[in-house]
Amino acid sequence: MMSPNPSPDDRGSSHAANFRHTPLQIIHLIGNFLRIWSVYSMYSYLSQTGASVVLFIFSCLVPSSIIFLIMQKPWKGRPLSNTQVVPSLINGGITALYYILWGMGLKSCGPVRAILAEYSGAVLGVLSAVLYGRKGHIWKKKIPFSGSDDSEDNKTHEILDMKSMIAPIFAGILSALRRVITRRISLKNQLKRRLHAITIASATCFLFPVAMWDMIVGSSKVELPFSVWAFSSTILFGIILIFYVDNIAEERLHMVFSSPRHLMVAGGCLILMEIFYKMDFSLPGFVICCILLGFGIYEATSLERGKKDKIDNIDDGNGLFDDQNQRSPLPT
């Protein structure tokens, strides 16, 4: 039997809902653009000065944690239970490791590869190892992003060293893990913000001994040249603003980080930044990579949705069967 056509009232309500979501989509677009802009400023600063990634991340996390604690005040309101605080503290260690790996990947392979590798790592947090094996050939063949024609200079750039891609890919896996932990311990929006303040403060504490060790014996260059735009943009846009923007996208727009729509927004921002900074960039190769990666994300999320729907149907069927047994038992 064919389903009836939707009524004009249903179509009108859907259009009204889309219109209400338009300002949120604009906020999401602007927030991601500012975050990617901060990534490019961070990459420019690290590549030009040769500063330590650990010291830079630690210098950005200290004021960010203070701002989060002042804004959210996790010590006020309803007391937090140990089942919420302890996972948040552990999540802080995961977050600190994520920032270190992602910063190392950004410094070694550039913004485009680092961000796309982060998306690949986030997908790997959901996908099986089979899709990971298929992705390896894609990254090796399609990610050079070299647009010039000098053969001798491009031979070192045409084949991307996969070792430099390992750090951002693992950073993406850790990013997916910390997002899963956040969803598991808090469902309410306000509670999630309070726990995130604890997580960032915990990440700063975890990173403190590593930064001190790097300052004393790890880095040959102890001084950290100061750049107002690099530090301020990373703090305000790359850590603070992007948390609230992603939170709005997840709660109101139902758009998670590992989704094709999120990748599409980030891809458009990356194209603008590559043109603005006049980087060595191949638009066709980038589009091919985004299409392949978006297809992998779509397949991963469809498998995840199918698995959840199957489990829900089994649970609903069991509940219906039990309910029928309780209401109308078989005659004896």
C-alpha positions as CSV (number, residue, x, y, z in Angstrom):
1,M,0.0,0.0,0.0
2,M,1.4,3.4,-0.9
3,S,1.8,5.9,1.8
4,P,-0.4,9.0,1.6
5,N,1.2,12.2,0.4
6,P,2.2,14.6,3.2
7,S,-0.3,17.3,4.0
8,P,0.4,21.0,3.4
9,D,0.6,21.5,7.1
10,D,3.4,18.9,7.4
11,R,5.3,20.5,4.6
12,G,4.8,23.9,6.1
13,S,6.1,22.7,9.5
14,S,9.2,21.2,7.9
15,H,9.9,24.4,6.1
16,A,9.5,26.4,9.3
17,A,11.8,24.0,11.2
18,N,14.5,24.4,8.4
19,F,14.1,28.2,8.6
20,R,14.6,28.1,12.4
21,H,17.8,26.1,11.9
22,T,19.2,28.5,9.4
23,P,20.8,30.9,12.0
24,L,22.3,27.8,13.8
25,Q,23.8,26.6,10.5
26,I,25.3,30.0,9.9
27,I,26.8,30.0,13.4
28,H,28.2,26.5,12.8
29,L,29.7,27.6,9.5
30,I,31.3,30.7,11.0
31,G,32.6,28.8,14.0
32,N,34.3,26.2,11.9
33,F,35.8,28.8,9.6
34,L,37.3,30.6,12.6
35,R,38.6,27.4,14.0
36,I,40.3,26.4,10.7
37,W,41.7,30.0,10.4
38,S,43.2,29.5,13.9
39,V,44.7,26.2,12.6
40,Y,46.4,28.0,9.7
41,S,47.8,30.7,12.0
42,M,49.1,28.0,14.4
43,Y,50.7,26.1,11.5
44,S,52.3,29.3,10.2
45,Y,53.6,30.2,13.6
46,L,55.1,26.7,14.3
47,S,56.6,26.3,10.9
48,Q,58.2,29.8,10.9
49,T,59.5,29.9,14.4
50,G,60.2,26.2,15.0
51,A,58.7,26.4,18.4
52,S,57.8,23.4,20.5
53,V,54.3,21.9,19.9
54,V,54.0,20.8,23.5
55,L,54.9,24.3,24.9
56,F,52.5,26.0,22.4
57,I,49.6,23.7,23.3
58,F,50.3,24.0,27.0
59,S,50.5,27.8,26.7
60,C,47.0,27.8,25.0
61,L,45.4,25.3,27.4
62,V,46.3,27.3,30.6
63,P,44.2,30.4,29.8
64,S,41.5,28.2,28.1
65,S,41.0,26.1,31.2
66,I,40.8,29.3,33.3
67,I,38.2,30.8,31.0
68,F,36.2,27.6,31.0
69,L,36.3,27.3,34.8
70,I,35.2,31.0,35.2
71,M,32.4,30.6,32.7
72,Q,31.0,27.2,33.7
73,K,31.8,27.2,37.5
74,P,31.6,23.4,37.9
75,W,31.8,23.8,41.7
76,K,28.4,25.5,41.8
77,G,25.0,24.1,41.2
78,R,24.1,20.5,41.7
79,P,27.0,18.5,43.1
80,L,28.7,16.2,40.5
81,S,29.0,12.5,41.3
82,N,32.2,10.5,41.2
83,T,30.9,8.6,38.2
84,Q,30.9,11.9,36.3
85,V,34.1,13.6,37.7
86,V,36.4,10.6,37.4
87,P,35.7,9.9,33.7
88,S,36.1,13.6,33.0
89,L,39.5,13.6,34.7
90,I,40.5,10.5,32.6
91,N,39.1,12.2,29.5
92,G,41.5,15.1,30.3
93,G,44.4,12.8,29.8
94,I,43.0,11.6,26.5
95,T,42.4,15.2,25.5
96,A,46.0,16.2,26.3
97,L,47.4,13.3,24.3
98,Y,45.0,14.3,21.4
99,Y,46.3,17.9,21.3
100,I,49.9,16.7,21.3
101,L,49.5,14.2,18.5
102,W,47.3,16.6,16.5
103,G,49.8,19.5,16.9
104,M,52.7,17.2,15.8
105,G,50.7,16.1,12.8
106,L,49.9,19.7,11.9
107,K,53.5,20.8,12.1
108,S,54.8,17.8,10.0
109,C,52.2,17.5,7.2
110,G,50.3,20.8,7.1
111,P,46.7,21.9,7.8
112,V,44.8,20.1,5.0
113,R,46.3,16.7,5.6
114,A,46.1,17.1,9.4
115,I,42.4,18.0,9.3
116,L,41.5,15.3,6.8
117,A,43.5,12.8,8.7
118,E,41.7,13.8,11.9
119,Y,38.4,13.1,10.2
120,S,39.8,9.7,9.0
121,G,40.8,8.9,12.6
122,A,37.3,9.9,13.8
123,V,35.8,7.5,11.3
124,L,38.2,4.8,12.4
125,G,36.7,5.2,15.9
126,V,33.4,3.9,14.4
127,L,34.6,1.8,11.4
128,S,36.1,-1.7,11.4
129,A,39.6,-2.5,10.5
130,V,38.5,-3.6,7.0
131,L,37.6,0.0,5.9
132,Y,40.9,1.2,7.5
133,G,42.8,-1.1,5.1
134,R,40.9,0.3,2.2
135,K,41.6,3.9,3.3
136,G,45.3,3.4,3.4
137,H,45.6,3.2,-0.3
138,I,43.4,6.2,-0.8
139,W,45.5,8.4,1.4
140,K,48.7,7.2,-0.2
141,K,47.6,7.8,-3.7
142,K,45.3,10.9,-3.5
143,I,46.6,13.2,-0.9
144,P,49.7,14.9,-2.5
145,F,47.9,18.2,-3.1
146,S,50.8,19.4,-5.2
147,G,49.9,21.8,-8.0
148,S,53.3,22.7,-9.5
149,D,55.0,20.9,-12.4
150,D,58.7,20.8,-11.3
151,S,59.4,17.1,-11.5
152,E,62.6,17.0,-9.4
153,D,61.1,19.1,-6.6
154,N,57.8,17.3,-6.6
155,K,59.1,13.8,-6.3
156,T,59.5,14.3,-2.5
157,H,56.0,15.7,-2.3
158,E,54.1,13.3,-4.6
159,I,54.5,10.4,-2.2
160,L,53.3,11.5,1.2
161,D,55.3,9.9,4.1
162,M,52.7,7.9,6.0
163,K,54.6,8.3,9.2
164,S,53.6,12.0,9.3
165,M,50.0,10.9,8.9
166,I,50.0,8.5,11.8
167,A,49.9,11.3,14.5
168,P,46.8,13.2,13.2
169,I,45.0,9.9,12.5
170,F,45.5,8.7,16.0
171,A,44.5,12.1,17.2
172,G,41.2,11.7,15.3
173,I,40.7,8.3,17.1
174,L,41.4,10.0,20.4
175,S,39.0,12.8,19.5
176,A,36.2,10.3,18.8
177,L,37.0,8.5,22.0
178,R,36.8,11.6,24.1
179,R,33.5,12.6,22.5
180,V,32.1,9.2,23.2
181,I,33.1,9.5,26.9
182,T,31.5,12.9,27.1
183,R,28.2,11.6,25.7
184,R,28.2,8.6,28.0
185,I,28.7,10.6,31.2
186,S,26.5,13.6,30.5
187,L,23.3,13.9,28.4
188,K,22.2,17.3,29.6
189,N,23.7,20.3,27.9
190,Q,24.5,22.4,31.0
191,L,26.1,19.4,32.7
192,K,28.2,18.6,29.7
193,R,29.6,22.2,29.8
194,R,30.5,21.9,33.4
195,L,32.2,18.6,32.9
196,H,34.1,19.9,29.9
197,A,35.6,22.6,32.1
198,I,36.9,19.9,34.3
199,T,38.2,18.0,31.3
200,I,40.2,20.9,30.0
201,A,41.6,21.7,33.4
202,S,42.6,18.0,33.8
203,A,44.2,18.1,30.3
204,T,46.3,21.1,31.4
205,C,47.4,19.3,34.5
206,F,48.4,16.2,32.6
207,L,50.3,18.3,30.1
208,F,52.2,20.4,32.7
209,P,55.0,17.8,33.5
210,V,55.4,17.0,29.8
211,A,55.7,20.8,29.0
212,M,58.2,21.2,31.8
213,W,60.3,18.2,30.7
214,D,60.2,19.5,27.1
215,M,61.3,22.9,28.3
216,I,64.2,21.6,30.3
217,V,65.7,18.8,28.2
218,G,63.4,18.0,25.3
219,S,63.8,21.1,23.1
220,S,67.0,22.6,21.9
221,K,65.2,25.9,21.6
222,V,63.8,26.8,25.0
223,E,62.4,30.2,24.1
224,L,58.9,30.4,22.8
225,P,58.5,33.5,20.5
226,F,55.2,35.2,21.2
227,S,52.6,35.9,18.5
228,V,49.4,37.5,19.6
229,W,47.2,36.3,16.7
230,A,48.5,32.7,16.8
231,F,47.9,32.3,20.6
232,S,44.7,34.3,20.8
233,S,43.1,32.6,17.8
234,T,44.0,29.1,19.0
235,I,42.6,29.9,22.5
236,L,39.4,31.7,21.5
237,F,38.5,29.9,18.2
238,G,40.4,26.6,18.3
239,I,39.6,25.6,21.9
240,I,36.8,27.6,23.4
241,L,34.4,28.7,20.5
242,I,34.6,25.4,18.6
243,F,33.4,23.5,21.7
244,Y,30.2,25.6,21.9
245,V,29.7,25.5,18.2
246,D,30.0,21.7,18.0
247,N,27.8,21.4,21.0
248,I,25.0,23.5,19.3
249,A,25.5,21.5,16.0
250,E,25.2,18.2,17.9
251,E,22.2,19.1,20.1
252,R,20.2,21.3,17.8
253,L,21.2,20.3,14.3
254,H,22.0,16.6,15.0
255,M,25.4,17.0,13.2
256,V,28.3,15.2,14.9
257,F,31.9,15.6,14.0
258,S,32.2,12.4,12.0
259,S,29.4,13.2,9.6
260,P,29.4,14.1,5.8
261,R,27.8,17.5,6.5
262,H,30.5,18.4,9.0
263,L,33.2,17.4,6.5
264,M,31.5,19.4,3.8
265,V,31.6,22.6,5.9
266,A,35.3,22.0,6.9
267,G,36.2,21.3,3.2
268,G,34.7,24.6,2.0
269,C,36.6,26.4,4.8
270,L,39.8,24.6,3.9
271,I,39.5,25.7,0.2
272,L,39.1,29.3,1.2
273,M,42.1,29.2,3.6
274,E,44.3,27.4,1.0
275,I,43.5,30.1,-1.5
276,F,44.0,32.9,1.0
277,Y,47.3,31.7,2.3
278,K,48.5,30.8,-1.3
279,M,49.5,27.3,-0.4
280,D,50.6,24.5,-2.8
281,F,47.1,23.2,-3.3
282,S,45.4,21.0,-5.9
283,L,41.7,21.5,-5.9
284,P,40.8,18.3,-7.9
285,G,42.9,16.1,-5.7
286,F,41.3,17.7,-2.6
287,V,37.8,17.2,-3.9
288,I,38.5,13.6,-4.7
289,C,39.8,13.0,-1.2
290,C,36.8,14.7,0.3
291,I,34.4,12.6,-1.8
292,L,36.1,9.4,-0.8
293,L,36.3,10.3,2.8
294,G,32.7,11.5,2.8
295,F,31.6,8.2,1.3
296,G,33.5,6.3,4.0
297,I,31.8,8.5,6.7
298,Y,28.4,7.9,5.2
299,E,28.9,4.1,5.0
300,A,30.2,4.0,8.6
301,T,27.3,6.0,9.9
302,S,24.8,4.0,7.9
303,L,26.2,0.8,9.3
304,E,26.1,2.3,12.8
305,R,22.4,3.4,12.3
306,G,21.5,0.0,10.9
307,K,23.0,-1.8,13.8
308,K,21.2,0.5,16.3
309,D,17.9,0.1,14.4
310,K,18.2,-3.7,14.5
311,I,18.9,-3.7,18.2
312,D,15.9,-1.3,18.8
313,N,13.6,-3.5,16.7
314,I,14.7,-6.6,18.6
315,D,14.1,-4.8,21.9
316,D,10.7,-3.6,20.7
317,G,9.7,-7.0,19.5
318,N,10.7,-8.6,22.8
319,G,8.8,-5.9,24.7
320,L,5.7,-6.4,22.5
321,F,5.9,-10.2,22.9
322,D,6.2,-9.9,26.7
323,D,3.3,-7.4,26.8
324,Q,1.1,-9.8,24.8
325,N,1.9,-12.6,27.1
326,Q,1.0,-10.6,30.1
327,R,-2.3,-9.3,28.6
328,S,-3.6,-12.4,26.8
329,P,-2.1,-15.6,28.0
330,L,-2.7,-18.8,26.1
331,P,-5.6,-20.9,27.3
332,T,-4.6,-24.0,29.2
